[in-house]
Amino acid sequence: MGTPYYIAPEVLDKNYDQKCDIWSLGIILYVLFCGYPPFNGTNDEKIMRKIKEKNVSFPNEEWDDVSIQIKEIILSML
């Protein structure tokens, strides 16, 4: 299935197409701006549960200077 941090929720549900690649690119973009993935957990199961919830936030000082436009692009990709 791949690395858990980059798996789209649709892949977990086994109902996906090429749009899932956009999800993975959104994850990469998120990581490039702050240095950590938007969905974390102590094991793969917890990471995948958070991915299915799709609750993305932009916490901490890493995001303070990032424009709203970039945040909107990331959200639209996810």
SEBA-221073 format. One line per field, with one value per residue: residue number from 1; residue in one letter; x, y, z of N, C-alpha, C in turn. Coordinates in pm, whole numbers, plus 50000, padded with zeros to 5 digits. Each point is the difference from the previous one (the first is absolute). Layout:
BEGIN
resi	NUM; ...
resn	A; ...
nX	X; ...
nY	Y; ...
nZ	Z; ...
caX	X; ...
caY	Y; ...
caZ	Z; ...
cX	X; ...
cY	Y; ...
cZ	Z; ...
# end
This chain:
BEGIN
resi	1; 2; 3; 4; 5; 6; 7; 8; 9; 10; 11; 12; 13; 14; 15; 16; 17; 18; 19; 20; 21; 22; 23; 24; 25; 26; 27; 28; 29; 30; 31; 32; 33; 34; 35; 36; 37; 38; 39; 40; 41; 42; 43; 44; 45; 46; 47; 48; 49; 50; 51; 52; 53; 54; 55; 56; 57; 58; 59; 60; 61; 62; 63; 64; 65; 66; 67; 68; 69; 70; 71; 72; 73; 74; 75; 76; 77; 78
resn	M; G; T; P; Y; Y; I; A; P; E; V; L; D; K; N; Y; D; Q; K; C; D; I; W; S; L; G; I; I; L; Y; V; L; F; C; G; Y; P; P; F; N; G; T; N; D; E; K; I; M; R; K; I; K; E; K; N; V; S; F; P; N; E; E; W; D; D; V; S; I; Q; I; K; E; I; I; L; S; M; L
nX	50081; 50126; 50065; 49967; 50104; 50022; 49940; 49931; 49900; 49990; 50132; 49986; 49907; 50115; 49982; 50095; 50050; 50031; 49883; 50022; 50051; 49892; 49930; 50071; 49978; 49876; 50016; 50059; 49908; 49909; 50063; 50001; 49880; 49977; 50030; 49868; 49949; 49891; 50028; 50009; 50079; 49979; 49900; 50014; 49944; 50070; 50106; 49968; 49975; 50109; 50059; 49932; 50040; 50110; 50037; 50014; 50109; 50020; 50044; 50028; 50113; 50015; 49875; 50052; 50110; 49924; 49992; 49887; 50054; 50117; 49949; 49938; 50114; 50068; 49909; 50011; 50129; 49973
nY	49880; 49992; 50115; 49968; 50080; 49932; 49906; 50012; 50064; 50040; 50007; 50056; 50069; 49989; 50131; 49988; 50117; 50065; 50040; 49875; 50013; 50073; 49907; 49905; 50070; 50004; 49872; 49977; 50076; 49938; 49885; 50041; 50042; 49884; 49897; 49993; 49877; 50024; 49875; 50006; 49906; 49926; 49967; 49909; 49923; 50064; 49989; 49877; 49987; 50071; 49924; 49897; 50056; 50013; 50001; 50094; 50024; 50125; 49915; 50058; 50044; 49873; 50014; 50069; 49974; 49891; 50040; 50066; 50056; 49989; 50045; 50090; 50018; 49997; 50079; 50070; 49979; 50031
nZ	50000; 50042; 50005; 50123; 50019; 49888; 50070; 49888; 50060; 49874; 50012; 50119; 49932; 49931; 49992; 49907; 49960; 49891; 50044; 50034; 49879; 49976; 50066; 49941; 49891; 50042; 50030; 49884; 49943; 50074; 49975; 49875; 50035; 50063; 49920; 50008; 49998; 49930; 49974; 50131; 50041; 50107; 49916; 49904; 50090; 50092; 49921; 49966; 50130; 50026; 49908; 50046; 50114; 49927; 50125; 49908; 50068; 50032; 50092; 50112; 50043; 49961; 50036; 50098; 49933; 49997; 49874; 50010; 49893; 50059; 50113; 49923; 49936; 50114; 50057; 49888; 50022; 50126
caX	49919; 50082; 50033; 49872; 49982; 49962; 49887; 49872; 49890; 49936; 50082; 49968; 49867; 50014; 49915; 50081; 50048; 50121; 49989; 50073; 50135; 49992; 50005; 50139; 50074; 49959; 50073; 50140; 50003; 49985; 50126; 50103; 49983; 50015; 50094; 49933; 49876; 49878; 49936; 50102; 49956; 50108; 50009; 49931; 49855; 49959; 50019; 49893; 49873; 50001; 49983; 49857; 49927; 50030; 50003; 50129; 50018; 50128; 50036; 50135; 50066; 50044; 49898; 49964; 50042; 49957; 49881; 49871; 49988; 50070; 49918; 49883; 50044; 50021; 49868; 49929; 50064; 49964
caY	50120; 50119; 50063; 50045; 50145; 50054; 49925; 50071; 49925; 49915; 49880; 49917; 49945; 49922; 50061; 50117; 50022; 50083; 50115; 49969; 50053; 50140; 49992; 49976; 50124; 50093; 49961; 50042; 50146; 50028; 49967; 50095; 50127; 49998; 49899; 49882; 49970; 50047; 49890; 49928; 49901; 49915; 49881; 50014; 49999; 50133; 50093; 49976; 50047; 50145; 50030; 49983; 50111; 50114; 50123; 50064; 50130; 50066; 50047; 50039; 50114; 49970; 50042; 50141; 50086; 49941; 50072; 49931; 49938; 49871; 49912; 49963; 49904; 49871; 49946; 49955; 49877; 49898
caZ	50000; 49998; 50127; 50058; 50003; 49869; 49945; 49998; 50062; 49900; 49986; 50117; 49975; 49876; 49899; 49967; 49864; 49991; 50089; 50123; 49984; 50043; 50146; 50040; 49974; 50106; 50120; 49979; 50010; 50143; 50066; 49955; 50069; 50145; 50043; 50056; 49928; 50066; 50073; 50075; 50097; 50052; 49916; 49871; 50020; 50047; 49889; 49902; 50057; 49987; 49857; 49969; 50060; 49913; 50078; 49974; 50065; 49975; 50134; 50037; 49938; 49863; 49904; 50021; 49889; 49873; 49953; 49997; 49868; 50004; 50084; 49922; 49898; 50068; 50037; 49880; 49956; 50096
cX	50085; 50031; 49874; 49978; 49941; 49877; 49872; 49891; 49931; 50077; 49971; 49864; 49995; 49903; 50067; 50036; 50123; 49996; 50074; 50145; 50005; 50005; 50145; 50086; 49965; 50072; 50146; 50013; 49989; 50133; 50111; 49990; 50029; 50096; 49939; 49869; 49877; 49930; 50109; 49937; 50116; 50014; 49917; 49849; 49949; 50014; 49885; 49864; 49991; 49982; 49854; 49916; 50017; 50000; 50139; 50005; 50139; 50049; 50142; 50058; 50047; 49903; 49966; 50032; 49963; 49868; 49875; 49981; 50067; 49919; 49876; 50035; 50019; 49867; 49924; 50059; 49965; 49849
cY	50126; 50051; 50062; 50151; 50057; 49933; 50083; 49914; 49904; 49870; 49905; 49931; 49913; 50047; 50130; 50006; 50092; 50120; 49977; 50047; 50147; 50007; 49985; 50123; 50107; 49970; 50046; 50150; 50044; 49979; 50099; 50132; 49994; 49894; 49877; 49977; 50046; 49893; 49916; 49898; 49914; 49870; 50021; 50007; 50138; 50105; 49984; 50044; 50152; 50042; 49990; 50113; 50129; 50134; 50063; 50134; 50052; 50061; 50054; 50112; 49974; 50056; 50148; 50089; 49944; 50065; 49913; 49930; 49863; 49901; 49953; 49898; 49862; 49936; 49948; 49870; 49884; 49991
cZ	50000; 50140; 50059; 49995; 49871; 49939; 50008; 50064; 49903; 49977; 50115; 49983; 49874; 49890; 49955; 49853; 50007; 50095; 50131; 49992; 50043; 50152; 50047; 49977; 50104; 50131; 49989; 50015; 50146; 50072; 49960; 50076; 50150; 50053; 50063; 49926; 50077; 50083; 50064; 50093; 50042; 49923; 49874; 50016; 50043; 49889; 49900; 50052; 49986; 49854; 49962; 50057; 49920; 50074; 49989; 50075; 49969; 50131; 50008; 49917; 49858; 49896; 50012; 49880; 49863; 49959; 50003; 49866; 49996; 50083; 49925; 49891; 50063; 50037; 49878; 49946; 50091; 50010
# end
